[in-house]
Amino acid sequence: MKKALVLRPERCTGCHSCEMICSLTHEGECNLNLSRIGIMKTRGGGTSENIPVVCQQCDDPMCADVCVMGAIARDPDTGVLVINEDLCVGCKTCVIACPLGGVLYHFIKGCAMKCDLCGGDPECVKSCLYGALEYLHMDTWGIEQRLRGAENLLKILHMENA
């Protein structure tokens, strides 16, 4: 059963613990610029929101499609899109092609970088104390989304009847 990193922005406090553990796990240091996940601050409607941004492991990944070196491919064992740093020439085409901002440029190594789901056990999920990140089976996530949609519909119907 396929699993996915599920983002719940409404729970994100902007503490950056996910970014710190990511860079520590992958780079051996706590450096927000070396994290494969990022917390973006938006100012929609006059309020500030924290939005976790990370590779969504697309079924039809634009980043891999535009990589002329073939450096981005799906791992046959895990199904995760990974970047082969030895093949990457650092052209940043994949960074530009990703519509969600999930592919980044590693300014020290001079190559692309993105979430690899820590081999199927994402450290960012473990470090998130507020439940803004979850690693769920897709069927579980789908049921939760439908339930949330039904609850929202019920609220709307109650408002119309009031």
C-alpha positions as a Python dict, from the first residue, in 0.01 Angstrom:
ca = {
    (1, 'M'): (0, 0, 0),
    (2, 'K'): (140, 339, -105),
    (3, 'K'): (212, 592, 169),
    (4, 'A'): (240, 969, 141),
    (5, 'L'): (365, 1260, 344),
    (6, 'V'): (46, 1445, 436),
    (7, 'L'): (69, 1815, 520),
    (8, 'R'): (-172, 1979, 765),
    (9, 'P'): (-89, 2352, 744),
    (10, 'E'): (-358, 2446, 994),
    (11, 'R'): (-153, 2268, 1263),
    (12, 'C'): (187, 2413, 1169),
    (13, 'T'): (327, 2660, 1424),
    (14, 'G'): (637, 2748, 1224),
    (15, 'C'): (874, 2599, 1483),
    (16, 'H'): (1112, 2473, 1209),
    (17, 'S'): (1186, 2146, 1392),
    (18, 'C'): (1109, 1952, 1073),
    (19, 'E'): (1363, 2159, 879),
    (20, 'M'): (1630, 2117, 1145),
    (21, 'I'): (1594, 1740, 1172),
    (22, 'C'): (1590, 1711, 792),
    (23, 'S'): (1917, 1896, 746),
    (24, 'L'): (2072, 1715, 1043),
    (25, 'T'): (1968, 1376, 903),
    (26, 'H'): (2085, 1443, 548),
    (27, 'E'): (2374, 1686, 600),
    (28, 'G'): (2492, 1632, 957),
    (29, 'E'): (2415, 1992, 1058),
    (30, 'C'): (2115, 2205, 1150),
    (31, 'N'): (2089, 2447, 859),
    (32, 'L'): (1755, 2568, 723),
    (33, 'N'): (1916, 2618, 381),
    (34, 'L'): (2003, 2248, 359),
    (35, 'S'): (1661, 2116, 452),
    (36, 'R'): (1449, 1932, 196),
    (37, 'I'): (1132, 2060, 364),
    (38, 'G'): (1057, 2427, 413),
    (39, 'I'): (810, 2628, 616),
    (40, 'M'): (677, 2917, 412),
    (41, 'K'): (497, 3210, 571),
    (42, 'T'): (200, 3348, 380),
    (43, 'R'): (-4, 3655, 453),
    (44, 'G'): (-342, 3562, 314),
    (45, 'G'): (-635, 3772, 433),
    (46, 'G'): (-424, 3977, 674),
    (47, 'T'): (-316, 3676, 881),
    (48, 'S'): (11, 3487, 864),
    (49, 'E'): (-2, 3116, 789),
    (50, 'N'): (277, 2858, 807),
    (51, 'I'): (274, 2620, 511),
    (52, 'P'): (504, 2316, 500),
    (53, 'V'): (644, 2276, 148),
    (54, 'V'): (801, 1948, 43),
    (55, 'C'): (821, 1716, -257),
    (56, 'Q'): (486, 1544, -311),
    (57, 'Q'): (634, 1244, -495),
    (58, 'C'): (416, 1314, -800),
    (59, 'D'): (291, 1024, -1009),
    (60, 'D'): (391, 1216, -1323),
    (61, 'P'): (687, 1423, -1199),
    (62, 'M'): (776, 1729, -1406),
    (63, 'C'): (1114, 1747, -1235),
    (64, 'A'): (1212, 1407, -1373),
    (65, 'D'): (1063, 1483, -1715),
    (66, 'V'): (1281, 1791, -1765),
    (67, 'C'): (1605, 1642, -1630),
    (68, 'V'): (1819, 1591, -1941),
    (69, 'M'): (2077, 1397, -1737),
    (70, 'G'): (1824, 1145, -1607),
    (71, 'A'): (1932, 1226, -1251),
    (72, 'I'): (1580, 1203, -1105),
    (73, 'A'): (1425, 859, -1102),
    (74, 'R'): (1194, 645, -895),
    (75, 'D'): (1367, 403, -659),
    (76, 'P'): (1249, 56, -763),
    (77, 'D'): (1235, -67, -403),
    (78, 'T'): (1062, 226, -231),
    (79, 'G'): (888, 400, -522),
    (80, 'V'): (1031, 733, -401),
    (81, 'L'): (1167, 988, -648),
    (82, 'V'): (1536, 1033, -574),
    (83, 'I'): (1814, 1246, -719),
    (84, 'N'): (2138, 1083, -823),
    (85, 'E'): (2389, 1351, -724),
    (86, 'D'): (2657, 1192, -945),
    (87, 'L'): (2441, 1248, -1255),
    (88, 'C'): (2307, 1592, -1161),
    (89, 'V'): (2494, 1881, -1327),
    (90, 'G'): (2324, 2152, -1119),
    (91, 'C'): (2137, 2318, -1407),
    (92, 'K'): (1834, 2386, -1182),
    (93, 'T'): (1584, 2297, -1455),
    (94, 'C'): (1407, 2060, -1215),
    (95, 'V'): (1389, 2335, -951),
    (96, 'I'): (1214, 2561, -1202),
    (97, 'A'): (985, 2282, -1330),
    (98, 'C'): (845, 2178, -993),
    (99, 'P'): (513, 2362, -952),
    (100, 'L'): (509, 2307, -574),
    (101, 'G'): (861, 2418, -485),
    (102, 'G'): (957, 2067, -375),
    (103, 'V'): (1292, 2055, -556),
    (104, 'L'): (1570, 2275, -421),
    (105, 'Y'): (1929, 2362, -507),
    (106, 'H'): (2206, 2242, -275),
    (107, 'F'): (2433, 2546, -276),
    (108, 'I'): (2733, 2358, -133),
    (109, 'K'): (2724, 2044, -349),
    (110, 'G'): (2600, 2230, -659),
    (111, 'C'): (2320, 1987, -734),
    (112, 'A'): (1947, 1946, -688),
    (113, 'M'): (1800, 1808, -366),
    (114, 'K'): (1453, 1696, -260),
    (115, 'C'): (1275, 1487, -1),
    (116, 'D'): (1351, 1116, -20),
    (117, 'L'): (1109, 1029, 264),
    (118, 'C'): (1411, 910, 466),
    (119, 'G'): (1383, 565, 311),
    (120, 'G'): (1020, 527, 419),
    (121, 'D'): (1050, 659, 775),
    (122, 'P'): (1047, 1040, 752),
    (123, 'E'): (1232, 1206, 1038),
    (124, 'C'): (1036, 1529, 994),
    (125, 'V'): (713, 1350, 1087),
    (126, 'K'): (869, 1220, 1408),
    (127, 'S'): (993, 1567, 1504),
    (128, 'C'): (661, 1747, 1443),
    (129, 'L'): (500, 1788, 1784),
    (130, 'Y'): (183, 1944, 1646),
    (131, 'G'): (77, 1685, 1387),
    (132, 'A'): (132, 1915, 1089),
    (133, 'L'): (315, 1631, 913),
    (134, 'E'): (192, 1273, 891),
    (135, 'Y'): (305, 972, 691),
    (136, 'L'): (-14, 788, 603),
    (137, 'H'): (-137, 510, 379),
    (138, 'M'): (-320, 671, 90),
    (139, 'D'): (-647, 489, 170),
    (140, 'T'): (-639, 624, 528),
    (141, 'W'): (-572, 975, 404),
    (142, 'G'): (-853, 949, 147),
    (143, 'I'): (-1105, 846, 412),
    (144, 'E'): (-994, 1134, 638),
    (145, 'Q'): (-1028, 1383, 352),
    (146, 'R'): (-1378, 1263, 268),
    (147, 'L'): (-1480, 1281, 635),
    (148, 'R'): (-1344, 1636, 661),
    (149, 'G'): (-1534, 1730, 345),
    (150, 'A'): (-1855, 1583, 486),
    (151, 'E'): (-1808, 1778, 810),
    (152, 'N'): (-1754, 2101, 614),
    (153, 'L'): (-2068, 2034, 410),
    (154, 'L'): (-2264, 1975, 728),
    (155, 'K'): (-2143, 2312, 869),
    (156, 'I'): (-2250, 2488, 549),
    (157, 'L'): (-2593, 2325, 558),
    (158, 'H'): (-2640, 2424, 921),
    (159, 'M'): (-2546, 2785, 842),
    (160, 'E'): (-2797, 2797, 558),
    (161, 'N'): (-3074, 2663, 782),
    (162, 'A'): (-3000, 2905, 1067),
}
